[in-house]
Amino acid sequence: MGILDTPLFGMLISLAAFQFGLFIYKKTKFPLLNPLLIAVTTIIVFMLIFNIDLETYKKGGDIINFFLGPATVALAVPLYKRIELLKANLMPILVSVFVGSFTAIFSVFLMGRIMGMDDRMIATLFPKSITTAIAIDLAGSMGLDVPITVVAVVWTGICGAVIGPTICSLMNIRSKIATGIAIGTASHAVGTSKAMELGETEGAMSGLAIVLAGIATVILVPLLVKILM
C-alpha cells in the first residue's frame, strides 16, 4: 500500500501547503497572499500536475475537516480572557451579530435575484459567512450543494481577512470590540485569524462572533428560505 492509499497523504499535503502559504505571507505581509488562499491554490495545482483524484486527497482531508469543530471551540480561550468586556457590552454585541448575520444572508438573496440565480443556488450560498463546520451541517441538513457552500465559505473568509481591517479603518472604526465583532461576523474563522493579529481583544471578540453568527444563521436561513423562496 502506497502513501496515496492512506489518509496520511491528504494530511501531509494540507499541512505542507499551509506552512508554505504561511511562509510566503510572513515574508511579504501582502494581504492578498493569504496563507489559506496560497494553500488551496498549491494543493489544486499539485493534484492537477500529478493527476491525483479528489477521493485520494479526501481520505486525509476529511480527518482535518473533523477537527474543525474542536478548533472552533478552542477560540473560546481568548474570549474567556476578555469575559468582562463581553459582560459590559453584551446587548450591543448580540444585536450587532444578529443584524450582521441577517445582512449577510439577505445580501446574497438580493444579489442572486439580480444575477438571475435559481433558488437552490441562492440558498446554497446563504451560509457563506459562518464557519465551515457549521455551514457543512446546515447545508447538508437542508439538502443543498455542500461543496459549493464550502467554496463560498472559504472565499468569504479570505476576502474578510484581506479587506476587513482596511474597511474598518476606512470607516474610522476605532473600537477594538466593534472591529473584532465585524470581522468575525462577516468572515468567521479565517477572518478571526487576521483579527488575532490586530490584538487579543479583537481576536476574542471575533471568536465570539463566530459562535453567535453561527447560531443566528442556523435560525435565520431555514426561516428566510420559507419566507423568500
Backbone torsions as a table, in degrees:
resi	resn	phi	psi	omega
1	MET	NA	123.7	179.1
2	GLY	-84.9	171.8	-178.2
3	ILE	-64.0	-27.6	179.6
4	LEU	-66.9	-21.1	-178.9
5	ASP	-90.5	4.2	-178.7
6	THR	-119.4	159.3	176.7
7	PRO	-63.2	-16.6	-177.0
8	LEU	-60.3	-35.1	-178.1
9	PHE	-61.3	-52.4	-178.7
10	GLY	-61.0	-38.5	180.0
11	MET	-68.1	-45.2	-177.3
12	LEU	-66.1	-44.0	-178.3
13	ILE	-67.2	-34.0	178.0
14	SER	-65.9	-48.2	-179.2
15	LEU	-64.9	-42.5	-179.4
16	ALA	-65.1	-42.1	-179.3
17	ALA	-65.5	-40.2	179.9
18	PHE	-68.4	-40.3	177.3
19	GLN	-63.0	-36.3	176.3
20	PHE	-64.7	-44.7	178.2
21	GLY	-63.3	-39.7	178.9
22	LEU	-64.4	-39.2	178.8
23	PHE	-63.3	-46.3	179.7
24	ILE	-61.9	-43.6	-177.9
25	TYR	-65.2	-43.2	-179.4
26	LYS	-65.2	-32.1	-179.9
27	LYS	-75.4	-36.7	-174.3
28	THR	-99.2	-33.1	-174.1
29	LYS	57.3	24.1	179.9
30	PHE	-88.2	121.1	-173.4
31	PRO	-54.5	-37.1	-177.2
32	LEU	-69.7	-19.6	178.8
33	LEU	-89.7	56.6	179.4
34	ASN	-64.9	135.9	-178.2
35	PRO	-54.8	-40.7	-179.2
36	LEU	-66.9	-42.0	179.0
37	LEU	-62.3	-43.8	178.6
38	ILE	-64.2	-42.0	-178.9
39	ALA	-62.7	-46.3	179.6
40	VAL	-60.9	-46.4	180.0
41	THR	-62.2	-43.2	-179.6
42	THR	-61.7	-44.6	-179.8
43	ILE	-64.2	-43.3	-179.9
44	ILE	-61.7	-47.6	-180.0
45	VAL	-61.8	-44.0	-179.8
46	PHE	-59.9	-45.3	-177.8
47	MET	-69.3	-33.8	177.9
48	LEU	-70.1	-42.3	-178.4
49	ILE	-63.4	-43.3	-176.4
50	PHE	-97.4	8.8	174.7
51	ASN	54.3	50.4	179.3
52	ILE	-99.0	127.5	-176.2
53	ASP	-78.8	161.0	-175.2
54	LEU	-63.0	-38.7	-177.8
55	GLU	-62.0	-33.6	177.2
56	THR	-64.5	-43.5	179.0
57	TYR	-67.8	-38.2	-174.6
58	LYS	-65.1	-20.3	178.3
59	LYS	-58.3	-38.3	177.2
60	GLY	-95.8	-32.3	-180.0
61	GLY	-62.3	-34.8	179.4
62	ASP	-67.6	-29.9	177.3
63	ILE	-67.7	-42.5	176.4
64	ILE	-62.6	-41.3	178.6
65	ASN	-60.0	-34.5	179.9
66	PHE	-60.8	-33.5	-176.7
67	PHE	-87.0	1.8	178.3
68	LEU	-63.2	-40.0	179.3
69	GLY	-60.1	-56.5	177.8
70	PRO	-58.5	-35.7	179.1
71	ALA	-64.8	-38.1	177.8
72	THR	-65.5	-42.1	178.9
73	VAL	-62.2	-34.2	-179.1
74	ALA	-62.8	-18.5	178.0
75	LEU	-67.2	-9.9	177.6
76	ALA	-69.2	-18.4	-177.6
77	VAL	-62.4	-54.7	177.4
78	PRO	-64.2	-29.4	177.7
79	LEU	-64.7	-41.4	179.7
80	TYR	-59.4	-34.3	-179.9
81	LYS	-70.7	-16.6	-179.4
82	ARG	-120.5	31.5	-174.6
83	ILE	-62.0	-32.0	179.6
84	GLU	-66.2	-35.8	176.4
85	LEU	-64.1	-39.1	178.6
86	LEU	-64.0	-45.5	-179.1
87	LYS	-62.9	-38.8	-177.0
88	ALA	-74.4	-20.6	-175.9
89	ASN	-127.2	29.6	-172.0
90	LEU	-59.9	-51.0	-175.3
91	MET	-65.7	-47.4	176.9
92	PRO	-59.1	-36.1	179.6
93	ILE	-66.3	-46.3	-179.3
94	LEU	-61.4	-45.2	179.9
95	VAL	-64.4	-43.3	-178.0
96	SER	-62.1	-45.4	-178.9
97	VAL	-66.5	-41.0	179.8
98	PHE	-63.8	-46.5	179.5
99	VAL	-64.0	-41.5	179.0
100	GLY	-63.0	-41.6	179.3
101	SER	-65.9	-42.9	178.1
102	PHE	-61.9	-43.8	179.7
103	THR	-62.1	-41.6	-179.9
104	ALA	-61.4	-40.4	-179.4
105	ILE	-74.7	-47.2	-175.1
106	PHE	-68.5	-31.2	177.5
107	SER	-65.3	-35.8	176.2
108	VAL	-64.3	-42.2	179.0
109	PHE	-60.4	-47.6	-178.7
110	LEU	-64.3	-46.7	-178.9
111	MET	-65.7	-37.4	178.4
112	GLY	-64.2	-41.3	178.1
113	ARG	-64.5	-43.9	-179.2
114	ILE	-61.2	-38.6	-177.3
115	MET	-88.8	1.8	175.3
116	GLY	75.9	25.7	179.0
117	MET	-75.4	150.6	178.1
118	ASP	-77.9	162.9	-174.5
119	ASP	-59.8	-39.1	-178.2
120	ARG	-62.8	-43.4	179.8
121	MET	-66.7	-40.6	178.5
122	ILE	-61.0	-46.6	179.5
123	ALA	-63.3	-34.6	179.0
124	THR	-62.8	-30.7	-179.0
125	LEU	-88.6	-8.9	-178.5
126	PHE	-54.7	-42.4	-176.2
127	PRO	-83.1	22.1	-172.9
128	LYS	-61.4	-24.6	-173.1
129	SER	-101.9	12.2	176.4
130	ILE	-113.2	162.2	-175.0
131	THR	-62.8	150.7	-171.4
132	THR	-55.5	-42.3	-177.1
133	ALA	-57.8	-43.9	179.9
134	ILE	-74.5	-40.0	-178.8
135	ALA	-61.7	-40.0	179.9
136	ILE	-63.3	-45.9	-179.7
137	ASP	-65.1	-41.3	-179.0
138	LEU	-65.8	-48.9	-179.5
139	ALA	-63.2	-40.9	-180.0
140	GLY	-64.7	-41.1	-178.6
141	SER	-67.8	-24.0	-179.7
142	MET	-97.1	2.7	178.4
143	GLY	72.1	28.6	-178.3
144	LEU	-92.4	176.9	-178.5
145	ASP	-83.0	92.7	-174.5
146	VAL	-56.9	-45.3	179.9
147	PRO	-56.9	-39.2	178.9
148	ILE	-68.0	-38.4	176.5
149	THR	-60.0	-43.7	-179.3
150	VAL	-62.2	-43.9	178.1
151	VAL	-60.6	-42.9	179.5
152	ALA	-63.8	-39.8	179.2
153	VAL	-63.7	-47.3	-179.0
154	VAL	-62.5	-45.5	-178.7
155	TRP	-65.0	-40.1	178.3
156	THR	-62.8	-42.5	179.1
157	GLY	-62.5	-43.3	-180.0
158	ILE	-64.1	-45.3	179.4
159	CYS	-60.7	-42.4	179.7
160	GLY	-64.1	-40.8	179.4
161	ALA	-66.9	-34.6	-176.9
162	VAL	-77.5	-47.6	-172.4
163	ILE	-107.8	-11.5	-177.5
164	GLY	-54.9	-55.4	179.6
165	PRO	-59.4	-35.8	179.5
166	THR	-65.6	-42.4	179.0
167	ILE	-63.7	-43.0	178.2
168	CYS	-59.7	-39.5	179.5
169	SER	-68.1	-43.6	-179.6
170	LEU	-65.2	-32.5	178.8
171	MET	-83.7	3.2	177.4
172	ASN	60.2	38.4	177.0
173	ILE	-83.7	110.3	-176.3
174	ARG	-95.5	-23.8	-176.3
175	SER	-69.4	127.0	177.3
176	LYS	-66.2	-35.1	178.9
177	ILE	-65.2	-48.1	-179.4
178	ALA	-62.7	-41.1	179.0
179	THR	-61.4	-46.7	-179.9
180	GLY	-64.3	-44.4	179.7
181	ILE	-63.1	-42.6	-179.4
182	ALA	-62.4	-47.4	-178.0
183	ILE	-66.8	-43.4	-179.1
184	GLY	-66.3	-39.6	179.8
185	THR	-67.9	-38.7	-175.8
186	ALA	-82.4	-32.3	-169.1
187	SER	-139.5	26.8	169.1
188	HIS	41.6	-138.3	-169.5
189	ALA	-68.6	-35.8	180.0
190	VAL	-65.2	-43.5	176.0
191	GLY	-64.7	-35.5	-179.8
192	THR	-63.7	-35.2	177.2
193	SER	-60.6	-34.8	176.2
194	LYS	-74.7	-39.0	178.8
195	ALA	-60.8	-35.9	178.7
196	MET	-65.9	-27.8	175.4
197	GLU	-69.0	-31.2	-179.0
198	LEU	-72.2	-31.7	-178.9
199	GLY	162.5	162.2	-177.5
200	GLU	-66.8	-37.1	179.0
201	THR	-65.7	-46.5	178.5
202	GLU	-59.6	-42.5	179.9
203	GLY	-65.1	-41.7	-179.9
204	ALA	-64.8	-45.0	179.9
205	MET	-67.9	-34.9	177.7
206	SER	-67.1	-40.1	176.2
207	GLY	-62.1	-40.1	176.6
208	LEU	-63.5	-42.4	-178.8
209	ALA	-61.5	-34.1	178.2
210	ILE	-57.1	-48.2	-177.8
211	VAL	-65.8	-48.8	-177.4
212	LEU	-66.0	-40.3	178.8
213	ALA	-66.1	-35.8	177.1
214	GLY	-62.8	-44.8	179.0
215	ILE	-64.2	-46.1	-178.8
216	ALA	-62.1	-40.9	-178.2
217	THR	-68.8	-39.9	178.4
218	VAL	-61.3	-33.7	178.1
219	ILE	-78.3	-43.0	-172.7
220	LEU	-75.7	-39.5	-173.4
221	VAL	-59.6	-54.0	178.6
222	PRO	-60.2	-35.7	-179.6
223	LEU	-66.8	-47.0	-179.6
224	LEU	-67.9	-32.7	177.7
225	VAL	-62.5	-41.0	179.3
226	LYS	-68.9	-36.6	-176.4
227	ILE	-78.5	-43.4	-170.7
228	LEU	-93.1	-19.3	-171.9
229	MET	-122.7	NA	NA
